[in-house]
């Protein structure tokens, strides 16, 4: 029979401690504290052996022991350690462990840390599980918590990520509302003011993807009144050129405007994808938009 690994030995010791009956002189609380410490040691040993699922499981059992003796900060930490291990092998379990972490953090009023973990969940849904809807919800929840903790820049970054996802899900009114919210919040600071034209460009492209040149025009006027320098930017001129092309049903002018903009400012994947949707509308209904 092969020898047991150090991690396995520690895990068995932890199980034995957690399941033992309490004697005359020790309390249940002490028993679970000691078992929690042993599970933590086992988890760290599993990580050395690169057995991340087992490490995550051991941290989860550690967390449950911490909960039993009301060590809520330690429990939150143990769940987070479980999530980090699970992330290597099972994104779904990582999300569950992060949910437990968040529940402890919000109860303790630690909303800034809760927002960090919620943002992590959003990234897992986006990158690993390819669930845009859930990612969107997590980014918005994280943004709300960052906002109430006065972490405005981080909140805006999460709202912007959520807006991008709403647009990908073709929920354009929600996307426009979030881009405008982030832009309005960014106008007041010289550090963030430069990024406003990007948010307004994205918002305008969403209006065009809805096939709504009227709203796009109205919004451009509104943005120009909020920041008089916007009207002369490449972004505003680009949107105006697209509106003209759409209203004329002129596919060639549309393509020309896109190519010209791309030569100076490379279009990212998000803009390329939404411009294709706008173009599809133009292909289907020339001259009607």
ChimeraX commands (.cxc) that place a marker at each C-alpha (Angstrom):
marker #1 position 0.00,0.00,0.00 radius 0.5
marker #1 position 1.50,3.39,-0.98 radius 0.5
marker #1 position 2.40,5.69,1.92 radius 0.5
marker #1 position -0.04,8.48,2.67 radius 0.5
marker #1 position 0.98,11.96,1.60 radius 0.5
marker #1 position 1.58,14.55,4.34 radius 0.5
marker #1 position -1.55,16.38,3.11 radius 0.5
marker #1 position -3.68,13.24,3.39 radius 0.5
marker #1 position -2.35,12.55,6.89 radius 0.5
marker #1 position -3.20,16.09,8.01 radius 0.5
marker #1 position -6.66,15.87,6.44 radius 0.5
marker #1 position -7.41,12.65,8.33 radius 0.5
marker #1 position -6.20,14.26,11.57 radius 0.5
marker #1 position -8.48,17.23,10.90 radius 0.5
marker #1 position -11.49,14.99,10.16 radius 0.5
marker #1 position -10.83,13.02,13.35 radius 0.5
marker #1 position -10.60,16.22,15.41 radius 0.5
marker #1 position -13.77,17.71,13.86 radius 0.5
marker #1 position -15.75,14.52,14.48 radius 0.5
marker #1 position -14.41,13.80,17.97 radius 0.5
marker #1 position -16.64,14.10,21.00 radius 0.5
marker #1 position -15.73,16.90,23.39 radius 0.5
marker #1 position -14.20,15.78,26.66 radius 0.5
marker #1 position -14.71,17.14,30.15 radius 0.5
marker #1 position -12.10,19.83,29.85 radius 0.5
marker #1 position -12.42,21.02,26.25 radius 0.5
marker #1 position -15.23,22.97,24.61 radius 0.5
marker #1 position -16.76,22.38,21.17 radius 0.5
marker #1 position -15.33,25.76,20.19 radius 0.5
marker #1 position -11.75,24.64,20.94 radius 0.5
marker #1 position -12.31,21.41,19.02 radius 0.5
marker #1 position -13.40,23.29,15.87 radius 0.5
marker #1 position -10.59,25.84,16.20 radius 0.5
marker #1 position -8.03,23.04,16.27 radius 0.5
marker #1 position -9.74,21.16,13.41 radius 0.5
marker #1 position -9.81,24.41,11.38 radius 0.5
marker #1 position -6.07,24.87,11.88 radius 0.5
marker #1 position -5.43,21.28,10.75 radius 0.5
marker #1 position -7.63,21.70,7.65 radius 0.5
marker #1 position -5.69,24.87,6.81 radius 0.5
marker #1 position -2.37,23.00,7.11 radius 0.5
marker #1 position -3.74,20.18,4.95 radius 0.5
marker #1 position -4.90,22.69,2.32 radius 0.5
marker #1 position -1.48,24.33,2.17 radius 0.5
marker #1 position 0.16,20.92,1.81 radius 0.5
marker #1 position -2.25,20.01,-1.03 radius 0.5
marker #1 position -1.22,23.26,-2.78 radius 0.5
marker #1 position 2.44,22.23,-2.55 radius 0.5
marker #1 position 1.40,18.96,-4.24 radius 0.5
marker #1 position -0.53,21.02,-6.86 radius 0.5
marker #1 position -3.78,19.26,-5.92 radius 0.5
marker #1 position -5.97,22.36,-6.11 radius 0.5
marker #1 position -9.42,20.72,-5.92 radius 0.5
marker #1 position -8.35,18.93,-2.70 radius 0.5
marker #1 position -6.84,22.18,-1.38 radius 0.5
marker #1 position -10.10,24.01,-2.06 radius 0.5
marker #1 position -12.11,21.28,-0.32 radius 0.5
marker #1 position -9.82,21.43,2.73 radius 0.5
marker #1 position -10.15,25.24,2.93 radius 0.5
marker #1 position -13.96,24.90,2.62 radius 0.5
marker #1 position -13.96,22.48,5.57 radius 0.5
marker #1 position -11.69,24.89,7.44 radius 0.5
marker #1 position -14.23,27.65,6.75 radius 0.5
marker #1 position -17.08,25.54,8.14 radius 0.5
marker #1 position -15.09,24.94,11.35 radius 0.5
marker #1 position -14.39,28.70,11.66 radius 0.5
marker #1 position -18.13,29.34,11.27 radius 0.5
marker #1 position -18.96,26.85,14.01 radius 0.5
marker #1 position -16.84,28.79,16.50 radius 0.5
marker #1 position -18.09,32.20,15.28 radius 0.5
marker #1 position -14.71,33.27,13.84 radius 0.5
marker #1 position -16.34,35.12,10.98 radius 0.5
marker #1 position -13.27,37.01,9.70 radius 0.5
marker #1 position -11.27,33.78,9.61 radius 0.5
marker #1 position -14.22,32.03,7.89 radius 0.5
marker #1 position -14.35,34.73,5.20 radius 0.5
marker #1 position -10.63,34.31,4.65 radius 0.5
marker #1 position -10.85,30.52,4.48 radius 0.5
marker #1 position -13.64,30.70,1.87 radius 0.5
marker #1 position -11.54,33.13,-0.15 radius 0.5
marker #1 position -8.55,30.77,0.02 radius 0.5
marker #1 position -10.87,27.96,-1.10 radius 0.5
marker #1 position -11.98,30.11,-4.05 radius 0.5
marker #1 position -8.37,30.82,-5.09 radius 0.5
marker #1 position -7.59,27.10,-5.12 radius 0.5
marker #1 position -10.83,26.18,-6.95 radius 0.5
marker #1 position -10.18,28.88,-9.56 radius 0.5
marker #1 position -7.32,26.76,-10.87 radius 0.5
marker #1 position -9.55,23.76,-11.58 radius 0.5
marker #1 position -13.28,24.48,-11.17 radius 0.5
marker #1 position -14.63,28.01,-11.78 radius 0.5
marker #1 position -18.14,27.01,-10.64 radius 0.5
marker #1 position -16.89,25.98,-7.19 radius 0.5
marker #1 position -14.78,29.15,-7.04 radius 0.5
marker #1 position -17.94,31.25,-7.52 radius 0.5
marker #1 position -19.73,29.35,-4.73 radius 0.5
marker #1 position -16.82,29.86,-2.34 radius 0.5
marker #1 position -16.65,33.58,-3.22 radius 0.5
marker #1 position -20.40,33.87,-2.52 radius 0.5
marker #1 position -19.77,32.52,1.00 radius 0.5
marker #1 position -16.89,35.01,1.43 radius 0.5
marker #1 position -19.13,37.91,0.35 radius 0.5
marker #1 position -21.90,36.89,2.73 radius 0.5
marker #1 position -19.44,37.12,5.68 radius 0.5
marker #1 position -17.95,40.41,4.44 radius 0.5
marker #1 position -21.31,42.17,3.96 radius 0.5
marker #1 position -22.52,41.04,7.40 radius 0.5
marker #1 position -19.37,42.62,8.86 radius 0.5
marker #1 position -19.98,45.82,6.86 radius 0.5
marker #1 position -16.80,45.30,4.82 radius 0.5
marker #1 position -18.37,46.37,1.53 radius 0.5
marker #1 position -15.12,47.44,-0.13 radius 0.5
marker #1 position -13.73,43.89,0.18 radius 0.5
marker #1 position -17.12,42.42,-0.76 radius 0.5
marker #1 position -17.01,44.51,-3.95 radius 0.5
marker #1 position -13.52,43.16,-4.77 radius 0.5
marker #1 position -14.79,39.58,-4.44 radius 0.5
marker #1 position -17.99,40.32,-6.42 radius 0.5
marker #1 position -15.87,41.79,-9.22 radius 0.5
marker #1 position -13.81,38.59,-9.15 radius 0.5
marker #1 position -17.04,36.60,-9.63 radius 0.5
marker #1 position -17.89,38.83,-12.61 radius 0.5
marker #1 position -14.52,38.08,-14.18 radius 0.5
marker #1 position -14.96,34.32,-13.67 radius 0.5
marker #1 position -18.41,34.41,-15.29 radius 0.5
marker #1 position -17.01,36.43,-18.17 radius 0.5
marker #1 position -13.71,34.66,-18.83 radius 0.5
marker #1 position -14.24,31.09,-17.61 radius 0.5
marker #1 position -17.96,30.36,-17.65 radius 0.5
marker #1 position -18.94,32.59,-20.59 radius 0.5
marker #1 position -22.12,33.73,-18.85 radius 0.5
marker #1 position -22.49,37.39,-19.88 radius 0.5
marker #1 position -25.75,37.91,-18.01 radius 0.5
marker #1 position -24.34,36.76,-14.65 radius 0.5
marker #1 position -21.09,38.68,-15.26 radius 0.5
marker #1 position -23.12,41.81,-15.92 radius 0.5
marker #1 position -25.07,41.40,-12.66 radius 0.5
marker #1 position -21.88,40.90,-10.66 radius 0.5
marker #1 position -20.15,43.95,-12.14 radius 0.5
marker #1 position -23.18,46.12,-11.37 radius 0.5
marker #1 position -23.42,44.83,-7.78 radius 0.5
marker #1 position -19.69,45.41,-7.27 radius 0.5
marker #1 position -20.03,48.92,-8.73 radius 0.5
marker #1 position -22.84,49.80,-6.29 radius 0.5
marker #1 position -20.75,48.67,-3.32 radius 0.5
marker #1 position -17.67,50.54,-4.56 radius 0.5
marker #1 position -19.83,53.66,-4.98 radius 0.5
marker #1 position -21.12,53.55,-1.43 radius 0.5
marker #1 position -17.53,53.16,-0.20 radius 0.5
marker #1 position -16.49,56.24,-2.24 radius 0.5
marker #1 position -14.23,54.19,-4.53 radius 0.5
marker #1 position -15.58,56.14,-7.51 radius 0.5
marker #1 position -12.96,55.26,-10.13 radius 0.5
marker #1 position -13.26,51.53,-9.42 radius 0.5
marker #1 position -17.06,51.80,-9.39 radius 0.5
marker #1 position -17.00,53.53,-12.79 radius 0.5
marker #1 position -14.72,50.83,-14.26 radius 0.5
marker #1 position -17.23,48.17,-13.14 radius 0.5
marker #1 position -20.23,50.14,-14.46 radius 0.5
marker #1 position -18.41,50.50,-17.79 radius 0.5
marker #1 position -17.76,46.72,-17.91 radius 0.5
marker #1 position -21.46,46.13,-17.16 radius 0.5
marker #1 position -22.46,48.61,-19.90 radius 0.5
marker #1 position -20.24,46.81,-22.44 radius 0.5
marker #1 position -21.95,43.53,-21.55 radius 0.5
marker #1 position -25.47,45.00,-21.72 radius 0.5
marker #1 position -24.59,46.15,-25.25 radius 0.5
marker #1 position -23.28,42.70,-26.19 radius 0.5
marker #1 position -26.57,41.28,-24.91 radius 0.5
marker #1 position -28.32,43.88,-27.13 radius 0.5
marker #1 position -29.84,45.60,-24.08 radius 0.5
marker #1 position -28.99,49.00,-25.50 radius 0.5
marker #1 position -31.10,51.33,-23.31 radius 0.5
marker #1 position -29.47,49.88,-20.15 radius 0.5
marker #1 position -26.02,50.21,-21.74 radius 0.5
marker #1 position -26.66,53.85,-22.74 radius 0.5
marker #1 position -27.90,54.72,-19.23 radius 0.5
marker #1 position -24.75,53.25,-17.64 radius 0.5
marker #1 position -22.33,54.90,-20.11 radius 0.5
marker #1 position -24.01,58.26,-19.46 radius 0.5
marker #1 position -23.89,57.72,-15.70 radius 0.5
marker #1 position -20.14,56.97,-15.85 radius 0.5
marker #1 position -19.51,59.92,-18.20 radius 0.5
marker #1 position -21.41,62.32,-15.91 radius 0.5
marker #1 position -19.40,61.07,-12.94 radius 0.5
marker #1 position -16.15,61.53,-14.87 radius 0.5
marker #1 position -16.79,65.09,-16.09 radius 0.5
marker #1 position -16.03,66.73,-12.76 radius 0.5
marker #1 position -12.43,65.51,-12.41 radius 0.5
marker #1 position -9.56,66.63,-14.67 radius 0.5
marker #1 position -8.07,63.13,-14.26 radius 0.5
marker #1 position -11.09,61.32,-15.69 radius 0.5
marker #1 position -12.49,63.97,-18.02 radius 0.5
marker #1 position -10.42,62.72,-20.97 radius 0.5
marker #1 position -12.26,59.38,-20.94 radius 0.5
marker #1 position -15.73,60.94,-21.27 radius 0.5
marker #1 position -15.62,61.06,-25.09 radius 0.5
marker #1 position -15.05,57.28,-25.15 radius 0.5
marker #1 position -18.18,56.65,-23.03 radius 0.5
marker #1 position -20.25,58.97,-25.20 radius 0.5
marker #1 position -18.98,57.29,-28.35 radius 0.5
marker #1 position -20.02,53.88,-26.98 radius 0.5
marker #1 position -23.39,55.23,-25.93 radius 0.5
marker #1 position -23.93,56.73,-29.41 radius 0.5
marker #1 position -22.99,53.44,-31.12 radius 0.5
marker #1 position -25.60,51.69,-28.92 radius 0.5
marker #1 position -28.28,54.13,-30.12 radius 0.5
marker #1 position -27.27,53.44,-33.74 radius 0.5
marker #1 position -27.32,49.67,-33.12 radius 0.5
marker #1 position -30.96,50.13,-32.04 radius 0.5
marker #1 position -31.51,51.71,-35.47 radius 0.5
marker #1 position -32.34,54.97,-33.71 radius 0.5
marker #1 position -30.51,57.81,-35.44 radius 0.5
marker #1 position -32.92,60.33,-33.87 radius 0.5
marker #1 position -31.86,59.39,-30.32 radius 0.5
marker #1 position -28.21,59.30,-31.40 radius 0.5
marker #1 position -28.53,62.87,-32.75 radius 0.5
marker #1 position -30.39,64.12,-29.69 radius 0.5
marker #1 position -27.78,62.55,-27.40 radius 0.5
marker #1 position -24.90,64.13,-29.34 radius 0.5
marker #1 position -26.48,67.55,-28.81 radius 0.5
marker #1 position -26.92,66.79,-25.10 radius 0.5
marker #1 position -23.27,65.63,-24.77 radius 0.5
marker #1 position -22.10,68.79,-26.56 radius 0.5
marker #1 position -23.96,70.94,-24.05 radius 0.5
marker #1 position -22.41,69.02,-21.11 radius 0.5
marker #1 position -18.90,69.49,-22.53 radius 0.5
marker #1 position -18.45,72.04,-25.29 radius 0.5
marker #1 position -15.13,70.51,-26.39 radius 0.5
marker #1 position -16.87,67.24,-27.31 radius 0.5
marker #1 position -18.41,68.49,-30.56 radius 0.5
marker #1 position -14.98,69.01,-32.16 radius 0.5
marker #1 position -13.57,65.59,-31.13 radius 0.5
marker #1 position -12.88,62.79,-33.61 radius 0.5
marker #1 position -15.44,60.67,-31.72 radius 0.5
marker #1 position -18.28,63.17,-32.23 radius 0.5
marker #1 position -17.35,63.69,-35.90 radius 0.5
marker #1 position -17.27,59.92,-36.40 radius 0.5
marker #1 position -20.78,59.49,-34.94 radius 0.5
marker #1 position -22.08,62.36,-37.08 radius 0.5
marker #1 position -20.61,60.74,-40.21 radius 0.5
marker #1 position -22.28,57.43,-39.28 radius 0.5
marker #1 position -25.65,59.15,-38.72 radius 0.5
marker #1 position -25.40,60.89,-42.12 radius 0.5
marker #1 position -24.55,57.58,-43.83 radius 0.5
marker #1 position -27.43,55.78,-42.10 radius 0.5
marker #1 position -29.96,58.48,-42.92 radius 0.5
marker #1 position -28.87,58.42,-46.54 radius 0.5
marker #1 position -28.81,54.61,-46.61 radius 0.5
marker #1 position -25.24,54.96,-47.95 radius 0.5
marker #1 position -23.25,51.82,-47.16 radius 0.5
marker #1 position -20.14,53.15,-48.89 radius 0.5
marker #1 position -20.09,56.33,-46.78 radius 0.5
marker #1 position -20.64,54.21,-43.66 radius 0.5
marker #1 position -17.69,51.93,-44.48 radius 0.5
marker #1 position -15.53,54.95,-45.38 radius 0.5
marker #1 position -16.21,56.60,-42.01 radius 0.5
marker #1 position -15.34,53.38,-40.14 radius 0.5
marker #1 position -12.11,52.85,-42.08 radius 0.5
marker #1 position -11.04,56.47,-41.59 radius 0.5
marker #1 position -11.65,56.34,-37.83 radius 0.5
marker #1 position -9.88,52.97,-37.50 radius 0.5
marker #1 position -6.74,54.30,-39.22 radius 0.5
marker #1 position -6.13,56.78,-36.42 radius 0.5
marker #1 position -7.77,55.03,-33.45 radius 0.5
marker #1 position -7.72,51.24,-33.77 radius 0.5
marker #1 position -11.23,49.85,-33.24 radius 0.5
marker #1 position -11.38,47.37,-30.36 radius 0.5
marker #1 position -13.40,44.13,-30.53 radius 0.5
marker #1 position -16.42,45.66,-28.80 radius 0.5
marker #1 position -16.68,48.56,-31.30 radius 0.5
marker #1 position -16.07,46.28,-34.28 radius 0.5
marker #1 position -18.84,43.96,-33.14 radius 0.5
marker #1 position -21.37,46.75,-32.54 radius 0.5
marker #1 position -20.52,48.48,-35.83 radius 0.5
marker #1 position -21.26,45.19,-37.61 radius 0.5
marker #1 position -24.70,45.21,-35.98 radius 0.5
marker #1 position -25.26,48.80,-37.12 radius 0.5
marker #1 position -24.15,47.86,-40.63 radius 0.5
marker #1 position -26.52,44.87,-40.64 radius 0.5
marker #1 position -29.40,47.27,-39.98 radius 0.5
marker #1 position -28.23,49.40,-42.91 radius 0.5
marker #1 position -28.02,46.37,-45.19 radius 0.5
marker #1 position -31.57,45.33,-44.34 radius 0.5
marker #1 position -33.24,48.72,-44.59 radius 0.5
marker #1 position -31.35,51.05,-46.91 radius 0.5
marker #1 position -32.60,54.60,-46.71 radius 0.5
marker #1 position -35.18,53.96,-44.00 radius 0.5
marker #1 position -33.05,54.65,-40.91 radius 0.5
marker link #1:1,2 radius 0.2
marker link #1:2,3 radius 0.2
marker link #1:3,4 radius 0.2
marker link #1:4,5 radius 0.2
marker link #1:5,6 radius 0.2
marker link #1:6,7 radius 0.2
marker link #1:7,8 radius 0.2
marker link #1:8,9 radius 0.2
marker link #1:9,10 radius 0.2
marker link #1:10,11 radius 0.2
marker link #1:11,12 radius 0.2
marker link #1:12,13 radius 0.2
marker link #1:13,14 radius 0.2
marker link #1:14,15 radius 0.2
marker link #1:15,16 radius 0.2
marker link #1:16,17 radius 0.2
marker link #1:17,18 radius 0.2
marker link #1:18,19 radius 0.2
marker link #1:19,20 radius 0.2
marker link #1:20,21 radius 0.2
marker link #1:21,22 radius 0.2
marker link #1:22,23 radius 0.2
marker link #1:23,24 radius 0.2
marker link #1:24,25 radius 0.2
marker link #1:25,26 radius 0.2
marker link #1:26,27 radius 0.2
marker link #1:27,28 radius 0.2
marker link #1:28,29 radius 0.2
marker link #1:29,30 radius 0.2
marker link #1:30,31 radius 0.2
marker link #1:31,32 radius 0.2
marker link #1:32,33 radius 0.2
marker link #1:33,34 radius 0.2
marker link #1:34,35 radius 0.2
marker link #1:35,36 radius 0.2
marker link #1:36,37 radius 0.2
marker link #1:37,38 radius 0.2
marker link #1:38,39 radius 0.2
marker link #1:39,40 radius 0.2
marker link #1:40,41 radius 0.2
marker link #1:41,42 radius 0.2
marker link #1:42,43 radius 0.2
marker link #1:43,44 radius 0.2
marker link #1:44,45 radius 0.2
marker link #1:45,46 radius 0.2
marker link #1:46,47 radius 0.2
marker link #1:47,48 radius 0.2
marker link #1:48,49 radius 0.2
marker link #1:49,50 radius 0.2
marker link #1:50,51 radius 0.2
marker link #1:51,52 radius 0.2
marker link #1:52,53 radius 0.2
marker link #1:53,54 radius 0.2
marker link #1:54,55 radius 0.2
marker link #1:55,56 radius 0.2
marker link #1:56,57 radius 0.2
marker link #1:57,58 radius 0.2
marker link #1:58,59 radius 0.2
marker link #1:59,60 radius 0.2
marker link #1:60,61 radius 0.2
marker link #1:61,62 radius 0.2
marker link #1:62,63 radius 0.2
marker link #1:63,64 radius 0.2
marker link #1:64,65 radius 0.2
marker link #1:65,66 radius 0.2
marker link #1:66,67 radius 0.2
marker link #1:67,68 radius 0.2
marker link #1:68,69 radius 0.2
marker link #1:69,70 radius 0.2
marker link #1:70,71 radius 0.2
marker link #1:71,72 radius 0.2
marker link #1:72,73 radius 0.2
marker link #1:73,74 radius 0.2
marker link #1:74,75 radius 0.2
marker link #1:75,76 radius 0.2
marker link #1:76,77 radius 0.2
marker link #1:77,78 radius 0.2
marker link #1:78,79 radius 0.2
marker link #1:79,80 radius 0.2
marker link #1:80,81 radius 0.2
marker link #1:81,82 radius 0.2
marker link #1:82,83 radius 0.2
marker link #1:83,84 radius 0.2
marker link #1:84,85 radius 0.2
marker link #1:85,86 radius 0.2
marker link #1:86,87 radius 0.2
marker link #1:87,88 radius 0.2
marker link #1:88,89 radius 0.2
marker link #1:89,90 radius 0.2
marker link #1:90,91 radius 0.2
marker link #1:91,92 radius 0.2
marker link #1:92,93 radius 0.2
marker link #1:93,94 radius 0.2
marker link #1:94,95 radius 0.2
marker link #1:95,96 radius 0.2
marker link #1:96,97 radius 0.2
marker link #1:97,98 radius 0.2
marker link #1:98,99 radius 0.2
marker link #1:99,100 radius 0.2
marker link #1:100,101 radius 0.2
marker link #1:101,102 radius 0.2
marker link #1:102,103 radius 0.2
marker link #1:103,104 radius 0.2
marker link #1:104,105 radius 0.2
marker link #1:105,106 radius 0.2
marker link #1:106,107 radius 0.2
marker link #1:107,108 radius 0.2
marker link #1:108,109 radius 0.2
marker link #1:109,110 radius 0.2
marker link #1:110,111 radius 0.2
marker link #1:111,112 radius 0.2
marker link #1:112,113 radius 0.2
marker link #1:113,114 radius 0.2
marker link #1:114,115 radius 0.2
marker link #1:115,116 radius 0.2
marker link #1:116,117 radius 0.2
marker link #1:117,118 radius 0.2
marker link #1:118,119 radius 0.2
marker link #1:119,120 radius 0.2
marker link #1:120,121 radius 0.2
marker link #1:121,122 radius 0.2
marker link #1:122,123 radius 0.2
marker link #1:123,124 radius 0.2
marker link #1:124,125 radius 0.2
marker link #1:125,126 radius 0.2
marker link #1:126,127 radius 0.2
marker link #1:127,128 radius 0.2
marker link #1:128,129 radius 0.2
marker link #1:129,130 radius 0.2
marker link #1:130,131 radius 0.2
marker link #1:131,132 radius 0.2
marker link #1:132,133 radius 0.2
marker link #1:133,134 radius 0.2
marker link #1:134,135 radius 0.2
marker link #1:135,136 radius 0.2
marker link #1:136,137 radius 0.2
marker link #1:137,138 radius 0.2
marker link #1:138,139 radius 0.2
marker link #1:139,140 radius 0.2
marker link #1:140,141 radius 0.2
marker link #1:141,142 radius 0.2
marker link #1:142,143 radius 0.2
marker link #1:143,144 radius 0.2
marker link #1:144,145 radius 0.2
marker link #1:145,146 radius 0.2
marker link #1:146,147 radius 0.2
marker link #1:147,148 radius 0.2
marker link #1:148,149 radius 0.2
marker link #1:149,150 radius 0.2
marker link #1:150,151 radius 0.2
marker link #1:151,152 radius 0.2
marker link #1:152,153 radius 0.2
marker link #1:153,154 radius 0.2
marker link #1:154,155 radius 0.2
marker link #1:155,156 radius 0.2
marker link #1:156,157 radius 0.2
marker link #1:157,158 radius 0.2
marker link #1:158,159 radius 0.2
marker link #1:159,160 radius 0.2
marker link #1:160,161 radius 0.2
marker link #1:161,162 radius 0.2
marker link #1:162,163 radius 0.2
marker link #1:163,164 radius 0.2
marker link #1:164,165 radius 0.2
marker link #1:165,166 radius 0.2
marker link #1:166,167 radius 0.2
marker link #1:167,168 radius 0.2
marker link #1:168,169 radius 0.2
marker link #1:169,170 radius 0.2
marker link #1:170,171 radius 0.2
marker link #1:171,172 radius 0.2
marker link #1:172,173 radius 0.2
marker link #1:173,174 radius 0.2
marker link #1:174,175 radius 0.2
marker link #1:175,176 radius 0.2
marker link #1:176,177 radius 0.2
marker link #1:177,178 radius 0.2
marker link #1:178,179 radius 0.2
marker link #1:179,180 radius 0.2
marker link #1:180,181 radius 0.2
marker link #1:181,182 radius 0.2
marker link #1:182,183 radius 0.2
marker link #1:183,184 radius 0.2
marker link #1:184,185 radius 0.2
marker link #1:185,186 radius 0.2
marker link #1:186,187 radius 0.2
marker link #1:187,188 radius 0.2
marker link #1:188,189 radius 0.2
marker link #1:189,190 radius 0.2
marker link #1:190,191 radius 0.2
marker link #1:191,192 radius 0.2
marker link #1:192,193 radius 0.2
marker link #1:193,194 radius 0.2
marker link #1:194,195 radius 0.2
marker link #1:195,196 radius 0.2
marker link #1:196,197 radius 0.2
marker link #1:197,198 radius 0.2
marker link #1:198,199 radius 0.2
marker link #1:199,200 radius 0.2
marker link #1:200,201 radius 0.2
marker link #1:201,202 radius 0.2
marker link #1:202,203 radius 0.2
marker link #1:203,204 radius 0.2
marker link #1:204,205 radius 0.2
marker link #1:205,206 radius 0.2
marker link #1:206,207 radius 0.2
marker link #1:207,208 radius 0.2
marker link #1:208,209 radius 0.2
marker link #1:209,210 radius 0.2
marker link #1:210,211 radius 0.2
marker link #1:211,212 radius 0.2
marker link #1:212,213 radius 0.2
marker link #1:213,214 radius 0.2
marker link #1:214,215 radius 0.2
marker link #1:215,216 radius 0.2
marker link #1:216,217 radius 0.2
marker link #1:217,218 radius 0.2
marker link #1:218,219 radius 0.2
marker link #1:219,220 radius 0.2
marker link #1:220,221 radius 0.2
marker link #1:221,222 radius 0.2
marker link #1:222,223 radius 0.2
marker link #1:223,224 radius 0.2
marker link #1:224,225 radius 0.2
marker link #1:225,226 radius 0.2
marker link #1:226,227 radius 0.2
marker link #1:227,228 radius 0.2
marker link #1:228,229 radius 0.2
marker link #1:229,230 radius 0.2
marker link #1:230,231 radius 0.2
marker link #1:231,232 radius 0.2
marker link #1:232,233 radius 0.2
marker link #1:233,234 radius 0.2
marker link #1:234,235 radius 0.2
marker link #1:235,236 radius 0.2
marker link #1:236,237 radius 0.2
marker link #1:237,238 radius 0.2
marker link #1:238,239 radius 0.2
marker link #1:239,240 radius 0.2
marker link #1:240,241 radius 0.2
marker link #1:241,242 radius 0.2
marker link #1:242,243 radius 0.2
marker link #1:243,244 radius 0.2
marker link #1:244,245 radius 0.2
marker link #1:245,246 radius 0.2
marker link #1:246,247 radius 0.2
marker link #1:247,248 radius 0.2
marker link #1:248,249 radius 0.2
marker link #1:249,250 radius 0.2
marker link #1:250,251 radius 0.2
marker link #1:251,252 radius 0.2
marker link #1:252,253 radius 0.2
marker link #1:253,254 radius 0.2
marker link #1:254,255 radius 0.2
marker link #1:255,256 radius 0.2
marker link #1:256,257 radius 0.2
marker link #1:257,258 radius 0.2
marker link #1:258,259 radius 0.2
marker link #1:259,260 radius 0.2
marker link #1:260,261 radius 0.2
marker link #1:261,262 radius 0.2
marker link #1:262,263 radius 0.2
marker link #1:263,264 radius 0.2
marker link #1:264,265 radius 0.2
marker link #1:265,266 radius 0.2
marker link #1:266,267 radius 0.2
marker link #1:267,268 radius 0.2
marker link #1:268,269 radius 0.2
marker link #1:269,270 radius 0.2
marker link #1:270,271 radius 0.2
marker link #1:271,272 radius 0.2
marker link #1:272,273 radius 0.2
marker link #1:273,274 radius 0.2
marker link #1:274,275 radius 0.2
marker link #1:275,276 radius 0.2
marker link #1:276,277 radius 0.2
marker link #1:277,278 radius 0.2
marker link #1:278,279 radius 0.2
marker link #1:279,280 radius 0.2
marker link #1:280,281 radius 0.2
marker link #1:281,282 radius 0.2
marker link #1:282,283 radius 0.2
marker link #1:283,284 radius 0.2
marker link #1:284,285 radius 0.2
marker link #1:285,286 radius 0.2
marker link #1:286,287 radius 0.2
marker link #1:287,288 radius 0.2
marker link #1:288,289 radius 0.2
view
